[in-house]
Amino acid sequence: MASGNPVVDAVNRISLVQQIAVGLVLGIVLAWLSPSAGLASGLLGTLFVGALKAVAPVLVFVLVVAAVAQHQRGNEAHIRPILILYIIGTFTAAFSAVVASFLFPTEIVLVHADDVTTAPPSGITEVMKALLLNLVSNPINALANANYIGILAWALVLGFALRHAAESTRIMVADLASAVSQVVKWVIRFAPLGIFGLVSSTIAETGFTALASYGKLILVLVGCMLFIALVANPLIVWWKIRRNPYPLVLTCLRESGMTAFFTRSSAANIPVNMALAKKLNLHEDTYSISIPLGATINMGGAAITITVLAMSAAYTQGIQVDFATALLLSLVATISAAGASGVAGGSLLLIPLACSLFGISNDVAMQVVAVGFIIGVIQDSAETALNSSTDVLFTAAADYGRQRKEGQL
């Protein structure tokens, strides 16, 4: 739709993905020509990520409340098939990382862990306890702290309660959800500027020279994530939809994975995934729950990080890992990754838990965590891109698979 402004109309004729690509190139050029200007432009990236993080909890809350309140008897959200895909995908990622670690054993140069101040969880019980406690978190705190498990729990309860409210009240809630969705569209329009700022400031601040000594480790990590994104996930999607999965896979990587790579936040990417799910004509009752839930528990990239770094720690310590123990590591990584968001520091702080399977001391394990922070500019970006794009990919696969069975496709 024409705005009347020729400049705005010209920009709108270019797709958002192409605009983001232009912002990416310009950010690299600016950081190369003027590192100081690149650092200064980081404010644009900070503002963009901040806006996404600010609107995401409100968006999830009102969408779920509205979807449940307006839910018609007989309609189903079809969440169970998506949860199954989340579990299969995360375990496949962990197991692939084990195989890659056997094929390409990697030793790492350990560093001091003085900068790692947060204590890791003592076991899986602590991880799952934190996840369960998030369910009963104060709703205001859940919104303020972007605790999506708590947000989903309260939104579902309130939505069910509002089913008995007056029709005018439920219409008001639906209108509120539409209004917040419009705000999200406005925020996403600034993605090219945000990506420009994030790229230029990251390159200007860190460069990539510090990563050279960990080149093989980075290759194994990123190689595993690419294998999952381009081979394993398409096979899982084909199993559900029984047709060429790559158009859907590439769409999710392009429109969700690209922004997630640079924002490095699954929470910040929730509005992007919601918009993509709507663009793909998915069932709103489904994706309004599965997308924020996936941002919390669908952690294939995190499972890869935990597994590869734990195996590297074992090789560095001269520990011979048998296949049975490695398989157990895959299960531990799958369960731990699902609870990663409930632990401060995310996937890296779950590495000591995985290392304990091999009898590696906590002191050594924390040094491995420190290595993770050093390579985080690549590891965390690729991990988030895989995690977040898979949320919408599996949601779409389950929805299309259901439509295929019902003869709608």
C-alpha positions as CSV (number, residue, x, y, z in Angstrom):
1,M,0.0,0.0,0.0
2,A,1.4,3.4,-1.0
3,S,2.3,5.8,1.8
4,G,2.5,8.9,-0.4
5,N,6.2,9.3,0.5
6,P,8.3,8.3,-2.5
7,V,11.3,7.3,-0.3
8,V,9.2,5.2,2.0
9,D,7.4,3.6,-1.0
10,A,10.8,2.8,-2.7
11,V,12.0,1.1,0.5
12,N,8.8,-0.9,0.9
13,R,9.2,-2.3,-2.6
14,I,12.3,-4.1,-1.3
15,S,11.7,-7.2,0.8
16,L,12.6,-7.1,4.4
17,V,15.2,-10.0,4.0
18,Q,16.9,-8.0,1.2
19,Q,16.9,-4.9,3.4
20,I,18.5,-6.9,6.2
21,A,21.2,-8.3,3.8
22,V,22.0,-4.7,2.8
23,G,22.3,-3.7,6.5
24,L,24.6,-6.7,7.0
25,V,26.9,-5.7,4.2
26,L,27.0,-2.0,5.2
27,G,27.7,-3.0,8.9
28,I,30.7,-5.0,7.8
29,V,32.0,-2.2,5.6
30,L,31.6,0.4,8.3
31,A,33.4,-1.7,10.9
32,W,36.2,-2.2,8.4
33,L,36.6,1.4,7.4
34,S,36.0,3.0,10.8
35,P,35.9,0.8,13.9
36,S,35.0,3.7,16.2
37,A,32.0,4.5,14.0
38,G,31.1,0.8,14.1
39,L,31.2,0.8,17.9
40,A,29.0,3.9,18.0
41,S,26.4,2.3,15.7
42,G,26.0,-0.5,18.2
43,L,23.4,1.7,19.8
44,L,21.0,1.0,16.9
45,G,21.4,-2.8,17.5
46,T,21.0,-2.4,21.3
47,L,17.8,-0.4,20.7
48,F,16.4,-3.0,18.3
49,V,17.1,-6.0,20.5
50,G,15.8,-4.1,23.5
51,A,12.5,-3.3,21.7
52,L,12.1,-6.9,20.6
53,K,12.8,-8.2,24.1
54,A,10.4,-5.6,25.6
55,V,7.5,-6.5,23.3
56,A,8.0,-10.3,23.2
57,P,6.6,-11.1,26.7
58,V,3.6,-8.9,26.2
59,L,2.9,-10.3,22.7
60,V,3.1,-13.9,24.0
61,F,0.8,-13.2,27.0
62,V,-2.0,-11.4,25.0
63,L,-1.9,-13.7,22.1
64,V,-2.3,-16.8,24.2
65,V,-5.0,-15.2,26.4
66,A,-6.9,-14.2,23.3
67,A,-6.5,-17.5,21.5
68,V,-7.7,-19.5,24.6
69,A,-10.5,-17.1,25.4
70,Q,-11.8,-17.2,21.8
71,H,-11.2,-21.0,21.4
72,Q,-14.2,-22.7,19.9
73,R,-15.2,-26.1,21.3
74,G,-14.0,-28.9,18.9
75,N,-10.9,-27.0,17.8
76,E,-7.6,-28.4,18.9
77,A,-4.3,-26.6,19.4
78,H,-2.3,-29.7,18.2
79,I,0.6,-29.0,20.5
80,R,1.5,-32.7,21.2
81,P,3.0,-33.4,17.7
82,I,5.1,-30.3,18.0
83,L,6.4,-31.3,21.4
84,I,7.4,-34.7,19.9
85,L,9.3,-33.0,17.1
86,Y,11.0,-30.8,19.7
87,I,12.2,-33.8,21.6
88,I,13.3,-35.8,18.5
89,G,15.1,-32.7,17.1
90,T,17.0,-32.0,20.3
91,F,18.1,-35.6,20.8
92,T,19.1,-35.9,17.2
93,A,21.3,-32.8,17.6
94,A,22.9,-34.1,20.7
95,F,23.6,-37.5,19.2
96,S,25.0,-35.9,16.0
97,A,27.4,-33.9,18.1
98,V,28.5,-37.1,19.8
99,V,29.2,-38.8,16.4
100,A,31.0,-35.7,15.2
101,S,33.2,-35.6,18.3
102,F,34.2,-39.2,17.7
103,L,35.0,-38.5,14.0
104,F,36.8,-35.2,14.8
105,P,38.3,-35.5,18.3
106,T,39.1,-32.0,19.4
107,E,41.4,-30.8,22.2
108,I,41.2,-27.3,23.4
109,V,43.6,-24.8,25.1
110,L,42.0,-24.2,28.5
111,V,41.9,-20.7,29.9
112,H,41.4,-19.2,33.4
113,A,37.8,-19.0,34.4
114,D,38.0,-15.9,36.5
115,D,35.4,-14.1,34.4
116,V,32.8,-16.8,34.9
117,T,31.1,-15.7,38.1
118,T,27.8,-17.5,37.9
119,A,27.7,-20.9,39.6
120,P,26.6,-23.8,37.3
121,P,23.7,-26.1,38.4
122,S,24.7,-29.1,40.5
123,G,22.7,-31.6,38.6
124,I,19.7,-32.2,36.3
125,T,17.4,-32.1,39.3
126,E,18.3,-28.5,40.0
127,V,17.8,-27.6,36.3
128,M,14.3,-29.2,36.2
129,K,13.4,-27.8,39.6
130,A,14.2,-24.3,38.3
131,L,12.0,-25.0,35.3
132,L,9.1,-26.1,37.4
133,L,9.4,-23.2,39.8
134,N,9.1,-20.9,36.8
135,L,5.6,-22.3,36.3
136,V,4.3,-20.7,39.5
137,S,6.3,-17.5,39.3
138,N,4.5,-14.2,40.1
139,P,2.9,-13.1,36.8
140,I,4.3,-9.6,37.0
141,N,7.8,-11.0,37.6
142,A,7.3,-13.5,34.7
143,L,6.5,-10.7,32.3
144,A,9.3,-8.4,33.6
145,N,11.9,-11.2,33.5
146,A,10.7,-12.8,30.2
147,N,10.0,-16.1,32.0
148,Y,8.1,-17.7,29.1
149,I,7.1,-20.8,31.1
150,G,5.5,-18.6,33.7
151,I,3.9,-16.4,31.0
152,L,2.4,-19.3,29.2
153,A,1.1,-20.8,32.4
154,W,-0.6,-17.6,33.5
155,A,-1.9,-16.8,30.0
156,L,-3.5,-20.3,29.7
157,V,-5.2,-20.0,33.1
158,L,-6.5,-16.4,32.4
159,G,-7.6,-17.4,28.9
160,F,-9.6,-20.3,30.3
161,A,-11.2,-18.0,32.9
162,L,-12.1,-15.5,30.2
163,R,-14.1,-18.1,28.3
164,H,-16.9,-17.4,30.7
165,A,-16.6,-13.6,30.3
166,A,-19.0,-11.4,28.3
167,E,-18.5,-11.4,24.5
168,S,-17.5,-7.7,24.6
169,T,-14.7,-8.6,27.0
170,R,-13.3,-11.3,24.8
171,I,-13.6,-9.0,21.8
172,M,-11.6,-6.4,23.7
173,V,-8.8,-9.0,24.5
174,A,-8.7,-10.0,20.8
175,D,-8.4,-6.3,19.8
176,L,-5.6,-5.9,22.3
177,A,-3.8,-8.9,20.7
178,S,-4.2,-7.3,17.3
179,A,-2.8,-4.0,18.5
180,V,0.3,-5.6,20.1
181,S,0.8,-7.6,16.9
182,Q,0.8,-4.3,14.9
183,V,3.4,-2.9,17.3
184,V,5.5,-6.0,16.6
185,K,5.3,-5.3,12.8
186,W,6.5,-1.7,13.4
187,V,9.5,-3.0,15.5
188,I,10.4,-5.6,12.9
189,R,10.5,-2.9,10.2
190,F,13.6,-1.6,11.9
191,A,15.4,-4.9,11.6
192,P,17.8,-3.7,8.8
193,L,19.0,-0.8,11.0
194,G,19.2,-3.1,14.0
195,I,21.3,-5.7,12.1
196,F,23.5,-3.0,10.7
197,G,24.3,-1.8,14.3
198,L,24.8,-5.3,15.7
199,V,27.1,-6.4,12.9
200,S,29.3,-3.3,12.8
201,S,29.7,-3.0,16.6
202,T,30.5,-6.8,17.0
203,I,33.1,-6.8,14.3
204,A,34.6,-3.5,15.5
205,E,34.8,-4.7,19.1
206,T,36.0,-8.3,18.8
207,G,37.3,-8.9,15.3
208,F,37.9,-12.6,14.8
209,T,41.6,-12.9,15.6
210,A,40.9,-14.1,19.2
211,L,39.0,-17.0,17.7
212,A,41.8,-18.4,15.5
213,S,43.3,-20.7,18.2
214,Y,39.9,-22.4,18.6
215,G,39.3,-22.8,14.9
216,K,38.8,-26.6,14.9
217,L,36.4,-26.5,17.8
218,I,34.4,-23.8,16.1
219,L,34.3,-25.9,12.9
220,V,33.0,-28.9,14.7
221,L,30.3,-26.9,16.5
222,V,29.2,-25.0,13.4
223,G,29.5,-28.1,11.2
224,C,27.1,-30.0,13.6
225,M,24.6,-27.1,13.5
226,L,24.7,-26.9,9.7
227,F,24.2,-30.7,9.5
228,I,21.1,-30.5,11.7
229,A,19.8,-27.4,9.9
230,L,20.3,-28.7,6.3
231,V,20.2,-32.5,6.7
232,A,18.6,-33.8,9.9
233,N,15.8,-31.3,10.2
234,P,14.7,-31.6,6.6
235,L,14.5,-35.4,7.1
236,I,12.3,-34.9,10.1
237,V,10.1,-32.4,8.2
238,W,9.8,-34.7,5.3
239,W,8.7,-37.5,7.6
240,K,5.8,-35.2,8.7
241,I,4.8,-33.5,5.4
242,R,5.9,-36.2,2.8
243,R,7.1,-33.6,0.3
244,N,10.2,-31.6,-0.5
245,P,11.1,-30.0,2.9
246,Y,13.7,-27.5,1.6
247,P,11.5,-24.6,0.6
248,L,10.1,-24.5,4.1
249,V,13.5,-25.2,5.7
250,L,15.2,-22.4,3.7
251,T,12.4,-20.0,4.4
252,C,12.7,-20.5,8.1
253,L,16.5,-20.2,8.0
254,R,16.3,-17.0,5.9
255,E,13.5,-15.2,7.7
256,S,14.0,-16.5,11.3
257,G,17.5,-17.8,11.5
258,M,19.1,-14.6,10.0
259,T,17.7,-12.3,12.7
260,A,18.3,-14.8,15.5
261,F,21.9,-15.1,14.4
262,F,22.6,-11.4,15.0
263,T,20.3,-10.7,17.9
264,R,21.6,-13.9,19.7
265,S,18.4,-14.1,21.7
266,S,15.6,-16.7,21.2
267,A,13.3,-14.5,23.3
268,A,14.0,-11.5,21.1
269,N,13.2,-13.6,18.0
270,I,9.8,-14.7,19.2
271,P,8.0,-11.7,17.5
272,V,9.9,-12.6,14.3
273,N,8.8,-16.2,14.5
274,M,5.2,-15.2,15.3
275,A,5.1,-13.0,12.2
276,L,6.6,-15.8,10.0
277,A,4.1,-18.3,11.4
278,K,1.3,-16.0,10.4
279,K,2.8,-15.5,7.0
280,L,2.9,-19.3,6.6
281,N,-0.8,-19.4,7.4
282,L,-0.3,-21.6,10.4
283,H,-3.0,-22.2,13.0
284,E,-2.8,-19.2,15.5
285,D,-4.1,-21.3,18.4
286,T,-1.1,-23.6,17.8
287,Y,1.8,-21.2,17.1
288,S,0.8,-18.7,19.8
289,I,1.8,-21.5,22.3
290,S,4.4,-23.6,20.4
291,I,6.7,-20.6,19.5
292,P,7.2,-19.3,23.0
293,L,7.3,-22.8,24.3
294,G,10.0,-23.7,21.7
295,A,12.0,-20.7,22.7
296,T,12.2,-22.3,26.2
297,I,12.5,-26.0,25.6
298,N,13.5,-26.6,21.9
299,M,17.3,-26.3,22.2
300,G,19.0,-28.4,19.5
301,G,21.8,-25.9,19.2
302,A,22.3,-25.8,23.0
303,A,22.5,-29.7,23.0
304,I,25.2,-29.5,20.4
305,T,27.2,-26.9,22.4
306,I,27.0,-28.9,25.6
307,T,27.9,-32.2,24.0
308,V,30.8,-31.0,21.8
309,L,32.5,-29.0,24.6
310,A,32.0,-31.8,27.1
311,M,33.6,-34.3,24.7
312,S,36.4,-31.8,24.0
313,A,37.1,-31.5,27.7
314,A,37.3,-35.3,27.9
315,Y,39.8,-35.5,25.0
316,T,41.9,-32.6,26.5
317,Q,42.1,-34.5,29.8
318,G,43.1,-37.7,28.0
319,I,39.9,-39.5,29.0
320,Q,38.7,-42.4,26.7
321,V,35.0,-42.1,26.1
322,D,33.1,-45.3,25.3
323,F,30.0,-45.3,23.2
324,A,27.6,-46.1,26.0
325,T,28.8,-43.1,28.0
326,A,28.5,-40.9,25.0
327,L,25.0,-42.1,24.4
328,L,24.2,-41.2,28.0
329,L,25.7,-37.8,27.4
330,S,23.2,-37.3,24.5
331,L,20.3,-38.0,26.8
332,V,21.7,-35.7,29.5
333,A,22.3,-32.9,27.0
334,T,18.8,-33.3,25.6
335,I,17.2,-33.0,29.1
336,S,19.6,-30.3,30.2
337,A,19.2,-28.2,27.1
338,A,15.4,-28.2,27.6
339,G,16.0,-26.5,30.9
340,A,18.8,-24.2,29.8
341,S,16.7,-21.1,29.8
342,G,15.9,-21.6,33.4
343,V,19.6,-21.3,34.3
344,A,21.5,-18.0,34.3
345,G,24.1,-18.3,31.5
346,G,22.2,-20.7,29.3
347,S,23.8,-23.7,27.7
348,L,27.4,-22.9,28.6
349,L,26.8,-23.2,32.3
350,L,25.4,-26.7,31.8
351,I,28.7,-27.9,30.5
352,P,30.0,-28.8,34.0
353,L,27.0,-31.0,34.5
354,A,27.8,-32.9,31.3
355,C,31.5,-33.0,32.2
356,S,30.7,-34.7,35.5
357,L,29.7,-37.9,33.5
358,F,33.4,-38.2,32.7
359,G,34.7,-37.5,36.2
360,I,36.1,-34.1,35.1
361,S,36.6,-31.7,38.0
362,N,34.5,-28.6,38.3
363,D,37.6,-26.4,38.0
364,V,38.5,-27.8,34.6
365,A,34.9,-27.7,33.5
366,M,34.6,-24.0,34.3
367,Q,37.7,-23.4,32.2
368,V,35.9,-25.0,29.3
369,V,32.9,-22.7,30.1
370,A,35.3,-19.8,29.8
371,V,36.4,-21.0,26.3
372,G,32.8,-21.1,25.4
373,F,32.5,-17.4,26.3
374,I,35.5,-16.6,24.1
375,I,34.0,-18.3,21.0
376,G,30.5,-17.1,21.9
377,V,30.4,-14.5,19.2
378,I,30.1,-17.4,16.7
379,Q,28.9,-20.3,18.9
380,D,26.1,-18.4,20.5
381,S,25.0,-16.8,17.2
382,A,24.8,-20.1,15.3
383,E,23.2,-21.8,18.3
384,T,20.4,-19.2,18.6
385,A,19.8,-19.3,14.8
386,L,19.4,-23.1,14.9
387,N,17.2,-23.0,18.0
388,S,14.9,-20.2,16.9
389,S,14.4,-21.2,13.3
390,T,13.6,-24.8,14.3
391,D,10.8,-23.5,16.6
392,V,8.8,-22.2,13.6
393,L,10.0,-25.0,11.3
394,F,8.7,-27.8,13.5
395,T,5.5,-25.9,14.2
396,A,4.9,-25.5,10.4
397,A,5.8,-29.2,9.8
398,A,3.3,-30.4,12.4
399,D,0.6,-28.1,11.1
400,Y,1.2,-29.1,7.4
401,G,1.4,-32.8,8.4
402,R,-2.0,-32.5,10.1
403,Q,-3.5,-30.8,7.1
404,R,-2.1,-33.5,4.8
405,K,-3.7,-36.2,6.9
406,E,-7.0,-34.3,6.9
407,G,-6.8,-33.9,3.1
408,Q,-6.5,-30.1,3.3
409,L,-3.1,-30.2,1.4
